Amino acid sequence: MKVQILGTGCPKCKLLEQHAREAITELGSDAAIEKVTDIDDIMEMGVMMTPALAIDGVVKSVGKVLTKDQVAAYIKGGN
């Protein structure tokens, strides 16, 4: 599984990445985190506001910092 953090490196993007890492650790998942910082790549995924979270290339959240528990729900397969 690939967890993608879409953002240019702003504080909110970094916080979302931290929450994603905490969720992966807590779940004992072998998911890999990929940071997508290129604005063209972000826009190609249909994202116009950051931070955003994608799981295996599917955008799940745009424009907000999810909590660790919210990220964990997406990793476990929730909507």
HTML snippet that shows the backbone in 3Dmol.js (N, CA, C, O; Angstrom):
<script src="https://3Dmol.org/build/3Dmol-min.js"></script>
<div id="view" style="width:600px;height:400px;position:relative"></div>
<script>
const pdb = `
ATOM      1  N   MET A   1       0.840  -1.177   0.000  1.00  0.00           N
ATOM      2  CA  MET A   1       0.000   0.000   0.000  1.00  0.00           C
ATOM      3  C   MET A   1       0.886   1.241   0.000  1.00  0.00           C
ATOM      4  O   MET A   1       1.930   1.278   0.651  1.00  0.00           O
ATOM      5  N   LYS A   2       0.446   2.261  -0.747  1.00  0.00           N
ATOM      6  CA  LYS A   2       1.188   3.513  -0.817  1.00  0.00           C
ATOM      7  C   LYS A   2       0.290   4.637  -0.309  1.00  0.00           C
ATOM      8  O   LYS A   2      -0.796   4.871  -0.840  1.00  0.00           O
ATOM      9  N   VAL A   3       0.759   5.324   0.722  1.00  0.00           N
ATOM     10  CA  VAL A   3       0.064   6.484   1.269  1.00  0.00           C
ATOM     11  C   VAL A   3       0.789   7.710   0.740  1.00  0.00           C
ATOM     12  O   VAL A   3       1.982   7.894   0.982  1.00  0.00           O
ATOM     13  N   GLN A   4       0.051   8.549   0.013  1.00  0.00           N
ATOM     14  CA  GLN A   4       0.670   9.726  -0.585  1.00  0.00           C
ATOM     15  C   GLN A   4       0.196  10.995   0.121  1.00  0.00           C
ATOM     16  O   GLN A   4      -0.997  11.202   0.341  1.00  0.00           O
ATOM     17  N   ILE A   5       1.161  11.826   0.463  1.00  0.00           N
ATOM     18  CA  ILE A   5       0.885  13.130   1.049  1.00  0.00           C
ATOM     19  C   ILE A   5       1.154  14.149  -0.059  1.00  0.00           C
ATOM     20  O   ILE A   5       2.282  14.281  -0.534  1.00  0.00           O
ATOM     21  N   LEU A   6       0.115  14.857  -0.458  1.00  0.00           N
ATOM     22  CA  LEU A   6       0.246  15.834  -1.532  1.00  0.00           C
ATOM     23  C   LEU A   6       0.323  17.225  -0.937  1.00  0.00           C
ATOM     24  O   LEU A   6      -0.596  17.670  -0.250  1.00  0.00           O
ATOM     25  N   GLY A   7       1.425  17.909  -1.206  1.00  0.00           N
ATOM     26  CA  GLY A   7       1.609  19.255  -0.695  1.00  0.00           C
ATOM     27  C   GLY A   7       3.016  19.731  -0.941  1.00  0.00           C
ATOM     28  O   GLY A   7       3.923  18.938  -1.193  1.00  0.00           O
ATOM     29  N   THR A   8       3.187  21.025  -0.866  1.00  0.00           N
ATOM     30  CA  THR A   8       4.479  21.626  -1.199  1.00  0.00           C
ATOM     31  C   THR A   8       5.437  21.714  -0.025  1.00  0.00           C
ATOM     32  O   THR A   8       6.560  22.195  -0.177  1.00  0.00           O
ATOM     33  N   GLY A   9       5.012  21.259   1.139  1.00  0.00           N
ATOM     34  CA  GLY A   9       5.895  21.282   2.301  1.00  0.00           C
ATOM     35  C   GLY A   9       5.505  22.295   3.351  1.00  0.00           C
ATOM     36  O   GLY A   9       6.304  22.625   4.227  1.00  0.00           O
ATOM     37  N   CYS A  10       4.288  22.791   3.272  1.00  0.00           N
ATOM     38  CA  CYS A  10       3.809  23.763   4.261  1.00  0.00           C
ATOM     39  C   CYS A  10       3.618  23.068   5.619  1.00  0.00           C
ATOM     40  O   CYS A  10       3.629  21.839   5.684  1.00  0.00           O
ATOM     41  N   PRO A  11       3.445  23.833   6.693  1.00  0.00           N
ATOM     42  CA  PRO A  11       3.265  23.217   8.017  1.00  0.00           C
ATOM     43  C   PRO A  11       2.091  22.230   8.076  1.00  0.00           C
ATOM     44  O   PRO A  11       2.196  21.193   8.731  1.00  0.00           O
ATOM     45  N   LYS A  12       0.982  22.538   7.405  1.00  0.00           N
ATOM     46  CA  LYS A  12      -0.164  21.618   7.425  1.00  0.00           C
ATOM     47  C   LYS A  12       0.167  20.314   6.707  1.00  0.00           C
ATOM     48  O   LYS A  12      -0.267  19.240   7.125  1.00  0.00           O
ATOM     49  N   CYS A  13       0.936  20.414   5.628  1.00  0.00           N
ATOM     50  CA  CYS A  13       1.337  19.213   4.892  1.00  0.00           C
ATOM     51  C   CYS A  13       2.231  18.329   5.770  1.00  0.00           C
ATOM     52  O   CYS A  13       2.093  17.106   5.793  1.00  0.00           O
ATOM     53  N   LYS A  14       3.134  18.971   6.478  1.00  0.00           N
ATOM     54  CA  LYS A  14       4.035  18.225   7.363  1.00  0.00           C
ATOM     55  C   LYS A  14       3.268  17.576   8.506  1.00  0.00           C
ATOM     56  O   LYS A  14       3.596  16.466   8.925  1.00  0.00           O
ATOM     57  N   LEU A  15       2.244  18.266   9.013  1.00  0.00           N
ATOM     58  CA  LEU A  15       1.436  17.701  10.090  1.00  0.00           C
ATOM     59  C   LEU A  15       0.639  16.497   9.591  1.00  0.00           C
ATOM     60  O   LEU A  15       0.520  15.494  10.295  1.00  0.00           O
ATOM     61  N   LEU A  16       0.094  16.592   8.379  1.00  0.00           N
ATOM     62  CA  LEU A  16      -0.628  15.453   7.803  1.00  0.00           C
ATOM     63  C   LEU A  16       0.315  14.268   7.628  1.00  0.00           C
ATOM     64  O   LEU A  16      -0.062  13.128   7.899  1.00  0.00           O
ATOM     65  N   GLU A  17       1.533  14.532   7.178  1.00  0.00           N
ATOM     66  CA  GLU A  17       2.514  13.456   7.032  1.00  0.00           C
ATOM     67  C   GLU A  17       2.804  12.806   8.393  1.00  0.00           C
ATOM     68  O   GLU A  17       2.884  11.582   8.496  1.00  0.00           O
ATOM     69  N   GLN A  18       2.960  13.629   9.426  1.00  0.00           N
ATOM     70  CA  GLN A  18       3.216  13.102  10.769  1.00  0.00           C
ATOM     71  C   GLN A  18       2.062  12.212  11.219  1.00  0.00           C
ATOM     72  O   GLN A  18       2.288  11.126  11.754  1.00  0.00           O
ATOM     73  N   HIS A  19       0.835  12.662  11.005  1.00  0.00           N
ATOM     74  CA  HIS A  19      -0.327  11.862  11.406  1.00  0.00           C
ATOM     75  C   HIS A  19      -0.386  10.556  10.618  1.00  0.00           C
ATOM     76  O   HIS A  19      -0.762   9.520  11.165  1.00  0.00           O
ATOM     77  N   ALA A  20      -0.018  10.600   9.341  1.00  0.00           N
ATOM     78  CA  ALA A  20      -0.012   9.384   8.525  1.00  0.00           C
ATOM     79  C   ALA A  20       1.029   8.398   9.049  1.00  0.00           C
ATOM     80  O   ALA A  20       0.764   7.200   9.150  1.00  0.00           O
ATOM     81  N   ARG A  21       2.208   8.907   9.381  1.00  0.00           N
ATOM     82  CA  ARG A  21       3.262   8.023   9.925  1.00  0.00           C
ATOM     83  C   ARG A  21       2.809   7.398  11.252  1.00  0.00           C
ATOM     84  O   ARG A  21       3.033   6.211  11.489  1.00  0.00           O
ATOM     85  N   GLU A  22       2.178   8.195  12.105  1.00  0.00           N
ATOM     86  CA  GLU A  22       1.686   7.678  13.388  1.00  0.00           C
ATOM     87  C   GLU A  22       0.618   6.611  13.163  1.00  0.00           C
ATOM     88  O   GLU A  22       0.609   5.593  13.855  1.00  0.00           O
ATOM     89  N   ALA A  23      -0.279   6.832  12.207  1.00  0.00           N
ATOM     90  CA  ALA A  23      -1.340   5.865  11.928  1.00  0.00           C
ATOM     91  C   ALA A  23      -0.761   4.561  11.410  1.00  0.00           C
ATOM     92  O   ALA A  23      -1.190   3.483  11.821  1.00  0.00           O
ATOM     93  N   ILE A  24       0.210   4.651  10.511  1.00  0.00           N
ATOM     94  CA  ILE A  24       0.845   3.447   9.958  1.00  0.00           C
ATOM     95  C   ILE A  24       1.535   2.659  11.058  1.00  0.00           C
ATOM     96  O   ILE A  24       1.420   1.435  11.116  1.00  0.00           O
ATOM     97  N   THR A  25       2.251   3.359  11.929  1.00  0.00           N
ATOM     98  CA  THR A  25       2.943   2.709  13.042  1.00  0.00           C
ATOM     99  C   THR A  25       1.947   2.037  13.987  1.00  0.00           C
ATOM    100  O   THR A  25       2.129   0.886  14.385  1.00  0.00           O
ATOM    101  N   GLU A  26       0.895   2.773  14.336  1.00  0.00           N
ATOM    102  CA  GLU A  26      -0.099   2.246  15.270  1.00  0.00           C
ATOM    103  C   GLU A  26      -0.808   1.012  14.708  1.00  0.00           C
ATOM    104  O   GLU A  26      -1.123   0.082  15.451  1.00  0.00           O
ATOM    105  N   LEU A  27      -1.054   1.007  13.410  1.00  0.00           N
ATOM    106  CA  LEU A  27      -1.738  -0.125  12.780  1.00  0.00           C
ATOM    107  C   LEU A  27      -0.803  -1.298  12.499  1.00  0.00           C
ATOM    108  O   LEU A  27      -1.256  -2.407  12.213  1.00  0.00           O
ATOM    109  N   GLY A  28       0.505  -1.047  12.582  1.00  0.00           N
ATOM    110  CA  GLY A  28       1.457  -2.093  12.244  1.00  0.00           C
ATOM    111  C   GLY A  28       1.438  -2.393  10.749  1.00  0.00           C
ATOM    112  O   GLY A  28       1.751  -3.504  10.321  1.00  0.00           O
ATOM    113  N   SER A  29       1.069  -1.392   9.970  1.00  0.00           N
ATOM    114  CA  SER A  29       0.961  -1.550   8.522  1.00  0.00           C
ATOM    115  C   SER A  29       2.333  -1.463   7.870  1.00  0.00           C
ATOM    116  O   SER A  29       3.254  -0.843   8.403  1.00  0.00           O
ATOM    117  N   ASP A  30       2.452  -2.095   6.707  1.00  0.00           N
ATOM    118  CA  ASP A  30       3.709  -1.990   5.957  1.00  0.00           C
ATOM    119  C   ASP A  30       3.579  -0.952   4.840  1.00  0.00           C
ATOM    120  O   ASP A  30       4.354  -0.960   3.884  1.00  0.00           O
ATOM    121  N   ALA A  31       2.601  -0.066   4.969  1.00  0.00           N
ATOM    122  CA  ALA A  31       2.371   0.980   3.967  1.00  0.00           C
ATOM    123  C   ALA A  31       3.589   1.895   3.871  1.00  0.00           C
ATOM    124  O   ALA A  31       4.251   2.188   4.867  1.00  0.00           O
ATOM    125  N   ALA A  32       3.860   2.332   2.663  1.00  0.00           N
ATOM    126  CA  ALA A  32       4.960   3.259   2.417  1.00  0.00           C
ATOM    127  C   ALA A  32       4.387   4.658   2.216  1.00  0.00           C
ATOM    128  O   ALA A  32       3.328   4.828   1.611  1.00  0.00           O
ATOM    129  N   ILE A  33       5.101   5.653   2.731  1.00  0.00           N
ATOM    130  CA  ILE A  33       4.670   7.037   2.550  1.00  0.00           C
ATOM    131  C   ILE A  33       5.462   7.646   1.406  1.00  0.00           C
ATOM    132  O   ILE A  33       6.687   7.541   1.339  1.00  0.00           O
ATOM    133  N   GLU A  34       4.724   8.286   0.510  1.00  0.00           N
ATOM    134  CA  GLU A  34       5.337   9.005  -0.597  1.00  0.00           C
ATOM    135  C   GLU A  34       4.876  10.455  -0.516  1.00  0.00           C
ATOM    136  O   GLU A  34       3.681  10.735  -0.424  1.00  0.00           O
ATOM    137  N   LYS A  35       5.843  11.372  -0.553  1.00  0.00           N
ATOM    138  CA  LYS A  35       5.497  12.789  -0.550  1.00  0.00           C
ATOM    139  C   LYS A  35       5.469  13.265  -1.999  1.00  0.00           C
ATOM    140  O   LYS A  35       6.435  13.088  -2.741  1.00  0.00           O
ATOM    141  N   VAL A  36       4.354  13.867  -2.389  1.00  0.00           N
ATOM    142  CA  VAL A  36       4.212  14.429  -3.730  1.00  0.00           C
ATOM    143  C   VAL A  36       4.250  15.939  -3.575  1.00  0.00           C
ATOM    144  O   VAL A  36       3.301  16.545  -3.077  1.00  0.00           O
ATOM    145  N   THR A  37       5.353  16.544  -4.007  1.00  0.00           N
ATOM    146  CA  THR A  37       5.543  17.980  -3.789  1.00  0.00           C
ATOM    147  C   THR A  37       5.488  18.782  -5.084  1.00  0.00           C
ATOM    148  O   THR A  37       5.350  20.005  -5.042  1.00  0.00           O
ATOM    149  N   ASP A  38       5.594  18.123  -6.226  1.00  0.00           N
ATOM    150  CA  ASP A  38       5.563  18.836  -7.505  1.00  0.00           C
ATOM    151  C   ASP A  38       4.135  19.284  -7.811  1.00  0.00           C
ATOM    152  O   ASP A  38       3.220  18.463  -7.885  1.00  0.00           O
ATOM    153  N   ILE A  39       3.956  20.574  -7.985  1.00  0.00           N
ATOM    154  CA  ILE A  39       2.612  21.123  -8.165  1.00  0.00           C
ATOM    155  C   ILE A  39       1.924  20.547  -9.403  1.00  0.00           C
ATOM    156  O   ILE A  39       0.707  20.363  -9.401  1.00  0.00           O
ATOM    157  N   ASP A  40       2.679  20.265 -10.447  1.00  0.00           N
ATOM    158  CA  ASP A  40       2.086  19.669 -11.651  1.00  0.00           C
ATOM    159  C   ASP A  40       1.568  18.267 -11.370  1.00  0.00           C
ATOM    160  O   ASP A  40       0.491  17.893 -11.834  1.00  0.00           O
ATOM    161  N   ASP A  41       2.338  17.489 -10.608  1.00  0.00           N
ATOM    162  CA  ASP A  41       1.892  16.131 -10.241  1.00  0.00           C
ATOM    163  C   ASP A  41       0.647  16.194  -9.364  1.00  0.00           C
ATOM    164  O   ASP A  41      -0.270  15.386  -9.512  1.00  0.00           O
ATOM    165  N   ILE A  42       0.621  17.158  -8.454  1.00  0.00           N
ATOM    166  CA  ILE A  42      -0.534  17.322  -7.562  1.00  0.00           C
ATOM    167  C   ILE A  42      -1.776  17.664  -8.379  1.00  0.00           C
ATOM    168  O   ILE A  42      -2.847  17.096  -8.163  1.00  0.00           O
ATOM    169  N   MET A  43      -1.628  18.592  -9.314  1.00  0.00           N
ATOM    170  CA  MET A  43      -2.758  18.999 -10.140  1.00  0.00           C
ATOM    171  C   MET A  43      -3.226  17.873 -11.068  1.00  0.00           C
ATOM    172  O   MET A  43      -4.418  17.762 -11.355  1.00  0.00           O
ATOM    173  N   GLU A  44      -2.295  17.042 -11.536  1.00  0.00           N
ATOM    174  CA  GLU A  44      -2.659  15.896 -12.379  1.00  0.00           C
ATOM    175  C   GLU A  44      -3.557  14.920 -11.627  1.00  0.00           C
ATOM    176  O   GLU A  44      -4.351  14.203 -12.237  1.00  0.00           O
ATOM    177  N   MET A  45      -3.431  14.893 -10.307  1.00  0.00           N
ATOM    178  CA  MET A  45      -4.277  14.017  -9.494  1.00  0.00           C
ATOM    179  C   MET A  45      -5.623  14.672  -9.190  1.00  0.00           C
ATOM    180  O   MET A  45      -6.453  14.094  -8.488  1.00  0.00           O
ATOM    181  N   GLY A  46      -5.842  15.890  -9.725  1.00  0.00           N
ATOM    182  CA  GLY A  46      -7.113  16.576  -9.537  1.00  0.00           C
ATOM    183  C   GLY A  46      -7.213  17.364  -8.250  1.00  0.00           C
ATOM    184  O   GLY A  46      -8.308  17.757  -7.845  1.00  0.00           O
ATOM    185  N   VAL A  47      -6.085  17.599  -7.602  1.00  0.00           N
ATOM    186  CA  VAL A  47      -6.071  18.298  -6.319  1.00  0.00           C
ATOM    187  C   VAL A  47      -5.727  19.762  -6.540  1.00  0.00           C
ATOM    188  O   VAL A  47      -4.703  20.091  -7.139  1.00  0.00           O
ATOM    189  N   MET A  48      -6.600  20.636  -6.046  1.00  0.00           N
ATOM    190  CA  MET A  48      -6.373  22.075  -6.181  1.00  0.00           C
ATOM    191  C   MET A  48      -6.073  22.742  -4.845  1.00  0.00           C
ATOM    192  O   MET A  48      -5.665  23.903  -4.808  1.00  0.00           O
ATOM    193  N   MET A  49      -6.273  22.011  -3.740  1.00  0.00           N
ATOM    194  CA  MET A  49      -5.963  22.533  -2.399  1.00  0.00           C
ATOM    195  C   MET A  49      -5.147  21.490  -1.648  1.00  0.00           C
ATOM    196  O   MET A  49      -5.426  20.293  -1.720  1.00  0.00           O
ATOM    197  N   THR A  50      -4.151  21.957  -0.936  1.00  0.00           N
ATOM    198  CA  THR A  50      -3.353  21.046  -0.121  1.00  0.00           C
ATOM    199  C   THR A  50      -3.544  21.418   1.344  1.00  0.00           C
ATOM    200  O   THR A  50      -3.982  22.530   1.641  1.00  0.00           O
ATOM    201  N   PRO A  51      -3.230  20.525   2.248  1.00  0.00           N
ATOM    202  CA  PRO A  51      -2.699  19.197   1.997  1.00  0.00           C
ATOM    203  C   PRO A  51      -3.785  18.236   1.518  1.00  0.00           C
ATOM    204  O   PRO A  51      -4.980  18.456   1.714  1.00  0.00           O
ATOM    205  N   ALA A  52      -3.320  17.169   0.884  1.00  0.00           N
ATOM    206  CA  ALA A  52      -4.240  16.133   0.444  1.00  0.00           C
ATOM    207  C   ALA A  52      -3.633  14.775   0.760  1.00  0.00           C
ATOM    208  O   ALA A  52      -2.416  14.626   0.876  1.00  0.00           O
ATOM    209  N   LEU A  53      -4.515  13.790   0.898  1.00  0.00           N
ATOM    210  CA  LEU A  53      -4.093  12.426   1.189  1.00  0.00           C
ATOM    211  C   LEU A  53      -4.635  11.520   0.100  1.00  0.00           C
ATOM    212  O   LEU A  53      -5.811  11.590  -0.257  1.00  0.00           O
ATOM    213  N   ALA A  54      -3.763  10.667  -0.424  1.00  0.00           N
ATOM    214  CA  ALA A  54      -4.185   9.669  -1.401  1.00  0.00           C
ATOM    215  C   ALA A  54      -3.699   8.302  -0.937  1.00  0.00           C
ATOM    216  O   ALA A  54      -2.622   8.176  -0.353  1.00  0.00           O
ATOM    217  N   ILE A  55      -4.502   7.289  -1.202  1.00  0.00           N
ATOM    218  CA  ILE A  55      -4.130   5.909  -0.900  1.00  0.00           C
ATOM    219  C   ILE A  55      -4.073   5.170  -2.240  1.00  0.00           C
ATOM    220  O   ILE A  55      -5.063   5.097  -2.967  1.00  0.00           O
ATOM    221  N   ASP A  56      -2.899   4.629  -2.548  1.00  0.00           N
ATOM    222  CA  ASP A  56      -2.692   3.912  -3.814  1.00  0.00           C
ATOM    223  C   ASP A  56      -3.185   4.722  -5.011  1.00  0.00           C
ATOM    224  O   ASP A  56      -3.809   4.176  -5.921  1.00  0.00           O
ATOM    225  N   GLY A  57      -2.903   6.024  -5.007  1.00  0.00           N
ATOM    226  CA  GLY A  57      -3.228   6.876  -6.131  1.00  0.00           C
ATOM    227  C   GLY A  57      -4.642   7.425  -6.154  1.00  0.00           C
ATOM    228  O   GLY A  57      -4.997   8.182  -7.057  1.00  0.00           O
ATOM    229  N   VAL A  58      -5.464   7.050  -5.162  1.00  0.00           N
ATOM    230  CA  VAL A  58      -6.850   7.532  -5.096  1.00  0.00           C
ATOM    231  C   VAL A  58      -6.939   8.598  -4.013  1.00  0.00           C
ATOM    232  O   VAL A  58      -6.681   8.328  -2.840  1.00  0.00           O
ATOM    233  N   VAL A  59      -7.307   9.813  -4.418  1.00  0.00           N
ATOM    234  CA  VAL A  59      -7.384  10.928  -3.472  1.00  0.00           C
ATOM    235  C   VAL A  59      -8.543  10.694  -2.504  1.00  0.00           C
ATOM    236  O   VAL A  59      -9.674  10.447  -2.923  1.00  0.00           O
ATOM    237  N   LYS A  60      -8.249  10.772  -1.214  1.00  0.00           N
ATOM    238  CA  LYS A  60      -9.251  10.533  -0.166  1.00  0.00           C
ATOM    239  C   LYS A  60      -9.657  11.804   0.559  1.00  0.00           C
ATOM    240  O   LYS A  60     -10.792  11.922   1.023  1.00  0.00           O
ATOM    241  N   SER A  61      -8.738  12.755   0.660  1.00  0.00           N
ATOM    242  CA  SER A  61      -9.011  13.979   1.414  1.00  0.00           C
ATOM    243  C   SER A  61      -8.250  15.131   0.790  1.00  0.00           C
ATOM    244  O   SER A  61      -7.102  14.978   0.373  1.00  0.00           O
ATOM    245  N   VAL A  62      -8.905  16.297   0.727  1.00  0.00           N
ATOM    246  CA  VAL A  62      -8.291  17.477   0.129  1.00  0.00           C
ATOM    247  C   VAL A  62      -8.529  18.688   1.025  1.00  0.00           C
ATOM    248  O   VAL A  62      -9.644  18.914   1.496  1.00  0.00           O
ATOM    249  N   GLY A  63      -7.470  19.466   1.257  1.00  0.00           N
ATOM    250  CA  GLY A  63      -7.605  20.759   1.907  1.00  0.00           C
ATOM    251  C   GLY A  63      -7.745  20.746   3.409  1.00  0.00           C
ATOM    252  O   GLY A  63      -8.104  21.764   4.001  1.00  0.00           O
ATOM    253  N   LYS A  64      -7.467  19.606   4.050  1.00  0.00           N
ATOM    254  CA  LYS A  64      -7.538  19.607   5.510  1.00  0.00           C
ATOM    255  C   LYS A  64      -6.525  18.630   6.093  1.00  0.00           C
ATOM    256  O   LYS A  64      -6.079  17.688   5.438  1.00  0.00           O
ATOM    257  N   VAL A  65      -6.183  18.892   7.340  1.00  0.00           N
ATOM    258  CA  VAL A  65      -5.262  18.021   8.061  1.00  0.00           C
ATOM    259  C   VAL A  65      -6.098  16.975   8.787  1.00  0.00           C
ATOM    260  O   VAL A  65      -6.809  17.286   9.743  1.00  0.00           O
ATOM    261  N   LEU A  66      -6.006  15.755   8.331  1.00  0.00           N
ATOM    262  CA  LEU A  66      -6.724  14.661   8.992  1.00  0.00           C
ATOM    263  C   LEU A  66      -6.031  14.294  10.292  1.00  0.00           C
ATOM    264  O   LEU A  66      -4.819  14.455  10.433  1.00  0.00           O
ATOM    265  N   THR A  67      -6.818  13.798  11.239  1.00  0.00           N
ATOM    266  CA  THR A  67      -6.223  13.284  12.476  1.00  0.00           C
ATOM    267  C   THR A  67      -5.599  11.925  12.192  1.00  0.00           C
ATOM    268  O   THR A  67      -5.836  11.318  11.147  1.00  0.00           O
ATOM    269  N   LYS A  68      -4.807  11.467  13.131  1.00  0.00           N
ATOM    270  CA  LYS A  68      -4.201  10.139  13.006  1.00  0.00           C
ATOM    271  C   LYS A  68      -5.279   9.079  12.841  1.00  0.00           C
ATOM    272  O   LYS A  68      -5.125   8.162  12.033  1.00  0.00           O
ATOM    273  N   ASP A  69      -6.370   9.191  13.595  1.00  0.00           N
ATOM    274  CA  ASP A  69      -7.440   8.200  13.517  1.00  0.00           C
ATOM    275  C   ASP A  69      -8.158   8.241  12.177  1.00  0.00           C
ATOM    276  O   ASP A  69      -8.558   7.199  11.657  1.00  0.00           O
ATOM    277  N   GLN A  70      -8.327   9.441  11.609  1.00  0.00           N
ATOM    278  CA  GLN A  70      -8.957   9.546  10.297  1.00  0.00           C
ATOM    279  C   GLN A  70      -8.079   8.905   9.220  1.00  0.00           C
ATOM    280  O   GLN A  70      -8.580   8.204   8.341  1.00  0.00           O
ATOM    281  N   VAL A  71      -6.773   9.148   9.293  1.00  0.00           N
ATOM    282  CA  VAL A  71      -5.854   8.538   8.341  1.00  0.00           C
ATOM    283  C   VAL A  71      -5.888   7.017   8.507  1.00  0.00           C
ATOM    284  O   VAL A  71      -5.896   6.285   7.517  1.00  0.00           O
ATOM    285  N   ALA A  72      -5.907   6.545   9.751  1.00  0.00           N
ATOM    286  CA  ALA A  72      -5.950   5.100  10.013  1.00  0.00           C
ATOM    287  C   ALA A  72      -7.205   4.475   9.394  1.00  0.00           C
ATOM    288  O   ALA A  72      -7.144   3.368   8.860  1.00  0.00           O
ATOM    289  N   ALA A  73      -8.328   5.170   9.463  1.00  0.00           N
ATOM    290  CA  ALA A  73      -9.573   4.648   8.883  1.00  0.00           C
ATOM    291  C   ALA A  73      -9.423   4.483   7.375  1.00  0.00           C
ATOM    292  O   ALA A  73      -9.892   3.488   6.821  1.00  0.00           O
ATOM    293  N   TYR A  74      -8.789   5.421   6.709  1.00  0.00           N
ATOM    294  CA  TYR A  74      -8.574   5.300   5.271  1.00  0.00           C
ATOM    295  C   TYR A  74      -7.625   4.131   4.962  1.00  0.00           C
ATOM    296  O   TYR A  74      -7.844   3.379   4.012  1.00  0.00           O
ATOM    297  N   ILE A  75      -6.586   3.993   5.762  1.00  0.00           N
ATOM    298  CA  ILE A  75      -5.633   2.902   5.542  1.00  0.00           C
ATOM    299  C   ILE A  75      -6.316   1.544   5.713  1.00  0.00           C
ATOM    300  O   ILE A  75      -6.035   0.596   4.980  1.00  0.00           O
ATOM    301  N   LYS A  76      -7.215   1.470   6.695  1.00  0.00           N
ATOM    302  CA  LYS A  76      -7.932   0.214   6.932  1.00  0.00           C
ATOM    303  C   LYS A  76      -9.003  -0.052   5.878  1.00  0.00           C
ATOM    304  O   LYS A  76      -9.604  -1.127   5.865  1.00  0.00           O
ATOM    305  N   GLY A  77      -9.247   0.916   4.994  1.00  0.00           N
ATOM    306  CA  GLY A  77     -10.183   0.675   3.921  1.00  0.00           C
ATOM    307  C   GLY A  77     -11.481   1.415   4.037  1.00  0.00           C
ATOM    308  O   GLY A  77     -12.399   1.185   3.250  1.00  0.00           O
ATOM    309  N   GLY A  78     -11.582   2.311   5.014  1.00  0.00           N
ATOM    310  CA  GLY A  78     -12.809   3.094   5.137  1.00  0.00           C
ATOM    311  C   GLY A  78     -12.870   4.188   4.095  1.00  0.00           C
ATOM    312  O   GLY A  78     -11.907   4.432   3.368  1.00  0.00           O
ATOM    313  N   ASN A  79     -13.999   4.834   4.033  1.00  0.00           N
ATOM    314  CA  ASN A  79     -14.153   5.921   3.072  1.00  0.00           C
ATOM    315  C   ASN A  79     -13.541   7.158   3.676  1.00  0.00           C
ATOM    316  O   ASN A  79     -13.546   8.218   3.051  1.00  0.00           O
TER     317      ASN A  79
END
`;
const viewer = $3Dmol.createViewer("view");
viewer.addModel(pdb, "pdb");
viewer.setStyle({}, {cartoon: {color: "spectrum"}});
viewer.zoomTo();
viewer.render();
</script>
